[in-house]
Amino acid sequence: MSYLEYSVKRVPTGPRKILHLNWALVLLLIAVASTGFLMLYSVAGGDISRWAEPQMKRFAVGLVLMFAVAFVPIWFWRNMAALAYGISLLLLVAVEFVGDIGMGAQRWIDLGVIRLQPSELMKITLVMLLAAYYDWLDIRKTSHPLYVLLPALLILLPTALVLKQPDLGTSILLLMGGAAVMFAAGVHWAYFATVFAAGVGLVSAVMASRGKPWQLLEDYQYRRIDTFLDPGSDPLGAGYHITQAQIALGSGGWAGRGFMQGTQSRPIFLPEKHTDFIFTTLAEEFGFVGAFSLLVLYVLIIGFCVASAVSNKDRFASLLTLGIAVAFFLYFAINMAMVMGLAPVVGVPLPLVSYGGSAMLVLMVAFGLVQSAHIHRPR
């Protein structure tokens, strides 16, 4: 009996799959989501029905979806990768024609029971397709220019559609998440150095285009860049959010003001307190200790994913798990850097904590894929 045949026979089946779930990861996800429920209850002034209760219901649905995805063999998701990517791409195109407009952007499709943001779905399906592609590709061809071109196009096409919505934050996540999978698959570093150099040139072109007929970004996006470079230049306008966020972060001190005792997180100071800037509420009410504790939970989630990926002998499953881990890392790293003034405000939510339906459900499906890779790995 070959090693592969022996390994396949040892993959758990039926009810035994429950025993092979990464239960530590499940508990960590519940802990992070519970932190979000607590913060949403606080920013609503003690009204559980406004944001916390709907978020709890979404998380419960997300848990069911995660378990459902986890128990499906990983080879099925490998075979579905191209279809999932194609559906996500079609939904992104559909947004251009039938998408709902909110806060100056056209990003959602109203499905009745939920307002779906296709760009959230694309973050995961892109990773799935790239992992399937490099699983299929001979490892000796990984850095061949011809075989680098296709994944580059697979990344750039949805990125361009998302940037047009406009959604700069998600575009960055798609680019960086896709590049991470390519790097993990073994693409030569010279390609990334070339892209970095081109990125520097693109940033220069973006700044030079300001005020020109061929302006590359929207006016509000340029204001975000100005705010990042000098928040005090417009403290009551474009710099208002980040200024108030920094005040909230600083006022929390070591142990915080106490639960529901924050002052900066009230509606008059931070209008987006339940979404992009919810981390400031946590930092103000629970201080450095609370903020650092959440960061530890995030790092542990990443650690479990990386450990699972490294120990997995299935190339698709390993790359998929690593890609999802990187996407999750980018989520919270960019959000935290954004509210601390270390990065421009680009509208990236704090994963499993910020209020939102699409992001929550897609993330839980993503962790279902991680669990599927973990359960069905060769043993």
C-alpha positions in Angstrom: 0.0 0.0 0.0 1.5 3.4 -1.0 1.8 6.3 1.4 -0.9 8.2 -0.4 -3.4 5.3 -0.3 -2.6 4.8 3.4 -3.0 8.5 4.1 -6.4 8.7 2.3 -7.6 5.7 4.3 -6.8 7.5 7.5 -8.8 10.6 6.7 -11.7 10.7 9.2 -15.2 10.0 7.9 -18.7 10.6 9.2 -19.3 11.7 12.8 -15.5 11.1 13.5 -14.9 14.4 11.7 -16.2 16.3 14.7 -13.3 14.9 16.8 -10.8 16.2 14.3 -12.0 19.7 14.2 -9.5 22.3 15.4 -11.6 23.2 18.4 -9.0 25.6 19.8 -9.6 27.7 16.6 -13.4 27.5 17.1 -13.1 28.8 20.7 -10.8 31.6 19.6 -13.3 32.7 16.9 -16.1 32.7 19.5 -13.9 34.7 21.9 -13.2 37.4 19.3 -16.8 37.6 18.1 -18.0 37.8 21.8 -15.7 40.8 22.2 -17.4 42.4 19.2 -20.9 41.8 20.7 -19.7 43.5 23.9 -18.4 46.5 22.1 -21.5 46.8 19.9 -23.7 46.7 23.0 -21.5 49.5 24.5 -21.5 51.8 21.5 -25.3 51.5 21.2 -25.6 52.9 24.8 -26.8 49.6 26.2 -29.3 48.8 23.4 -28.7 45.2 22.5 -31.2 45.2 19.6 -29.5 47.9 17.6 -26.2 46.2 16.6 -25.3 43.5 19.0 -28.3 41.2 18.6 -28.2 41.2 14.7 -24.5 40.5 14.9 -25.1 37.6 17.3 -27.6 36.1 14.8 -25.2 36.5 11.9 -22.4 34.8 13.9 -24.7 31.9 14.8 -25.5 31.4 11.1 -21.8 31.8 10.4 -20.9 29.0 12.8 -23.4 26.7 11.1 -21.9 27.6 7.7 -18.4 27.0 9.0 -19.2 23.5 10.3 -21.1 22.7 7.1 -18.1 23.7 4.9 -15.6 22.0 7.3 -17.3 18.6 6.9 -17.1 18.6 3.1 -13.9 17.0 1.7 -11.2 19.4 0.7 -11.0 18.0 -2.8 -14.5 19.2 -3.4 -13.5 22.8 -2.7 -10.5 22.4 -4.9 -12.8 21.3 -7.8 -15.2 24.2 -7.0 -12.5 26.9 -6.9 -12.9 28.1 -10.6 -16.7 28.1 -10.3 -16.6 30.1 -7.1 -14.2 32.6 -8.6 -16.3 33.0 -11.7 -19.5 33.6 -9.7 -17.7 36.2 -7.5 -16.5 37.9 -10.7 -19.9 38.0 -12.2 -21.3 39.5 -9.0 -18.7 42.2 -9.1 -19.7 43.0 -12.7 -23.4 43.0 -11.6 -22.6 45.6 -8.9 -21.8 48.0 -11.7 -25.4 47.7 -13.0 -27.7 46.8 -10.2 -25.6 47.5 -7.1 -26.9 49.6 -4.1 -25.2 52.9 -3.4 -24.2 53.8 0.1 -21.8 56.4 1.5 -20.7 57.4 -2.0 -19.8 53.9 -3.1 -21.6 51.2 -5.1 -20.5 48.0 -3.5 -23.6 45.9 -2.5 -26.3 43.8 -4.1 -29.6 43.5 -2.3 -30.6 39.8 -2.1 -33.6 40.4 0.1 -32.4 38.5 3.2 -28.9 40.2 3.1 -27.1 42.9 1.3 -24.2 41.0 -0.2 -20.8 42.7 -0.8 -19.3 40.6 -3.6 -15.8 42.1 -3.0 -15.8 40.3 0.4 -16.6 37.0 -1.3 -13.8 37.6 -3.9 -11.2 37.8 -1.2 -11.7 34.1 -0.4 -12.5 32.8 -3.9 -9.4 34.4 -5.3 -7.3 32.6 -2.7 -9.1 29.3 -3.5 -8.5 29.6 -7.3 -4.8 30.6 -6.9 -4.3 27.7 -4.5 -5.9 25.3 -7.0 -3.8 26.7 -9.8 -0.5 26.2 -8.0 -1.7 22.7 -6.9 -2.2 21.9 -10.6 0.9 23.5 -11.9 4.2 21.7 -12.0 6.4 23.2 -9.2 9.3 23.6 -11.7 7.2 26.0 -13.8 6.1 28.2 -10.8 8.4 31.1 -11.8 8.1 30.8 -15.6 6.9 34.2 -17.0 4.1 32.5 -18.9 2.7 30.8 -15.8 3.1 33.9 -13.7 1.0 36.0 -16.1 -2.3 34.0 -15.6 -2.4 34.4 -11.7 -1.4 38.0 -12.1 -4.4 38.6 -14.4 -6.7 36.7 -12.0 -5.7 39.1 -9.3 -5.7 42.3 -11.3 -9.2 41.8 -12.9 -11.3 41.8 -9.7 -8.9 44.4 -8.2 -9.8 46.8 -11.0 -13.5 46.2 -10.6 -13.4 46.8 -6.9 -11.3 49.9 -7.3 -13.9 51.3 -9.6 -16.7 51.0 -7.0 -14.6 52.7 -5.4 -13.1 50.6 -2.6 -9.4 51.3 -2.1 -9.1 49.2 1.1 -10.5 46.0 -0.4 -8.4 46.5 -3.6 -5.3 46.6 -1.5 -6.4 43.4 0.4 -7.0 41.6 -2.9 -3.6 42.6 -4.3 -1.7 41.7 -1.1 -3.7 38.5 -0.5 -3.1 37.2 -4.0 0.6 38.1 -3.9 1.0 36.2 -0.6 -0.4 33.0 -2.2 2.0 33.4 -5.2 4.9 34.0 -2.8 4.0 31.0 -0.7 3.7 28.9 -3.9 7.4 29.7 -4.7 7.2 32.5 -7.3 10.7 34.1 -7.5 11.3 37.2 -5.4 12.4 39.2 -8.4 8.7 39.5 -9.6 7.7 41.0 -6.3 10.6 43.5 -6.4 9.5 44.5 -9.9 5.9 45.0 -8.7 7.1 47.0 -5.7 9.1 49.3 -8.0 6.1 49.7 -10.3 4.0 50.4 -7.2 6.3 53.3 -6.2 5.9 54.6 -9.7 2.1 54.2 -9.6 1.9 56.1 -6.3 3.9 58.9 -7.8 1.6 58.9 -10.8 -1.5 59.0 -8.5 -0.2 62.0 -6.6 0.8 63.8 -9.9 -2.6 63.2 -11.4 -4.4 65.2 -8.6 -6.4 68.0 -10.1 -5.8 66.9 -13.6 -8.4 65.7 -16.1 -7.0 62.2 -15.9 -7.1 62.1 -12.0 -6.7 58.5 -10.9 -8.5 58.6 -7.5 -11.6 60.2 -6.2 -11.3 63.5 -4.4 -12.3 61.9 -1.0 -9.5 59.4 -1.4 -7.0 62.2 -1.9 -8.4 63.8 1.3 -7.8 60.6 3.1 -4.1 60.7 2.0 -3.8 64.3 3.2 -5.4 63.3 6.5 -3.0 60.4 6.9 0.0 62.7 6.3 -1.3 65.5 8.5 -4.5 64.8 10.5 -4.3 68.3 12.1 -4.6 70.0 8.7 -8.4 69.6 8.8 -9.4 68.6 12.3 -13.1 69.3 11.8 -13.3 67.9 8.3 -11.4 65.1 6.6 -9.1 64.7 9.7 -12.0 64.6 12.2 -12.3 60.8 12.5 -8.7 60.0 12.9 -8.1 62.8 15.3 -11.0 61.6 17.5 -9.8 58.0 17.2 -6.3 59.0 18.5 -7.8 60.9 21.4 -9.9 57.8 22.3 -6.9 55.5 22.0 -4.8 57.8 24.3 -7.6 58.4 26.8 -7.9 54.7 27.6 -4.6 54.6 29.3 -3.4 51.3 30.7 -6.6 49.8 32.0 -9.3 51.9 30.3 -12.2 54.0 31.6 -14.4 51.0 32.2 -17.2 49.3 30.3 -19.6 51.7 28.7 -17.7 54.6 30.3 -16.0 55.8 27.2 -16.7 59.4 26.1 -15.1 59.6 22.6 -17.0 56.6 21.3 -20.3 58.4 21.6 -22.1 59.3 18.2 -21.1 63.0 18.3 -17.4 62.1 18.2 -17.1 58.9 16.1 -20.0 58.4 13.6 -18.5 55.1 12.4 -17.9 53.8 15.9 -19.7 50.5 15.3 -17.8 49.6 12.1 -14.4 50.9 11.0 -13.5 52.6 14.3 -14.8 50.0 16.9 -11.2 49.3 18.0 -11.1 52.8 19.5 -14.0 52.0 21.7 -12.3 48.8 23.0 -9.1 50.7 23.6 -10.8 53.6 25.4 -13.0 51.4 27.7 -10.4 48.6 28.4 -7.2 50.4 27.7 -3.9 48.9 26.6 -4.7 45.6 28.3 -8.0 45.1 26.4 -6.5 46.2 23.1 -3.5 43.9 23.5 -5.7 41.0 24.6 -7.7 41.2 21.4 -4.4 41.4 19.4 -3.2 38.2 21.2 -6.4 36.4 20.2 -5.9 37.4 16.5 -2.3 36.3 16.6 -3.3 32.9 18.1 -5.8 32.4 15.3 -3.1 33.2 12.7 -0.7 30.8 14.6 -3.2 27.9 14.5 -3.8 28.5 10.7 -0.1 28.6 9.9 0.7 25.5 12.0 -2.1 23.6 10.2 -0.8 24.8 6.8 2.8 23.8 7.5 1.9 20.4 8.7 -0.5 19.7 5.7 1.0 17.5 3.0 -1.8 18.5 0.5 -0.4 21.5 -1.6 -3.9 22.9 -2.3 -5.0 22.7 1.4 -1.7 24.2 2.6 -1.8 27.2 0.2 -5.5 27.8 0.9 -4.9 27.8 4.6 -1.9 30.2 4.3 -3.8 32.5 2.0 -6.8 32.7 4.3 -4.4 33.4 7.3 -2.8 36.2 5.4 -6.1 37.7 4.3 -7.3 37.6 8.0 -4.0 39.2 9.1 -4.4 42.0 6.6 -7.9 42.6 7.8 -7.0 43.4 11.4 -3.5 44.8 10.7 -4.8 47.4 8.3 -7.8 48.3 10.5 -5.6 48.8 13.6 -3.0 50.8 11.7 -5.7 52.9 10.2 -7.3 53.9 13.5 -3.9 54.6 15.1 -2.9 56.9 12.2 -0.2 54.5 10.9 -2.1 54.0 7.6 -4.6 56.0 5.6 -8.3 55.5 6.4 -9.4 53.0 3.7 -12.6 51.6 5.2 -11.4 48.1 6.3 -13.5 46.6 9.1 -12.1 44.9 12.2 -12.7 41.1 11.5 -15.5 39.5 13.6 -15.7 42.6 15.7 -17.0 45.4 13.4 -20.7 45.4 12.6 -21.5 43.9 9.2 -23.1 40.9 7.5 -21.1 40.0 4.4 -17.7 40.3 6.1 -18.8 38.1 9.0 -20.4 35.3 7.0 -17.6 35.2 4.4 -15.0 35.0 7.1 -16.8 32.1 8.8 -17.0 30.3 5.5 -13.3 30.9 5.0 -12.5 29.4 8.4 -14.8 26.5 7.4 -12.3 25.9 4.5 -9.4 26.0 7.0 -11.2 23.4 9.1 -11.9 21.3 6.0 -8.2 21.4 5.1 -7.4 20.4 8.7 -9.9 17.6 9.0 -9.2 16.0 5.6 -5.4 16.3 5.6 -3.3 13.2 4.8 -2.4 11.6 8.1 
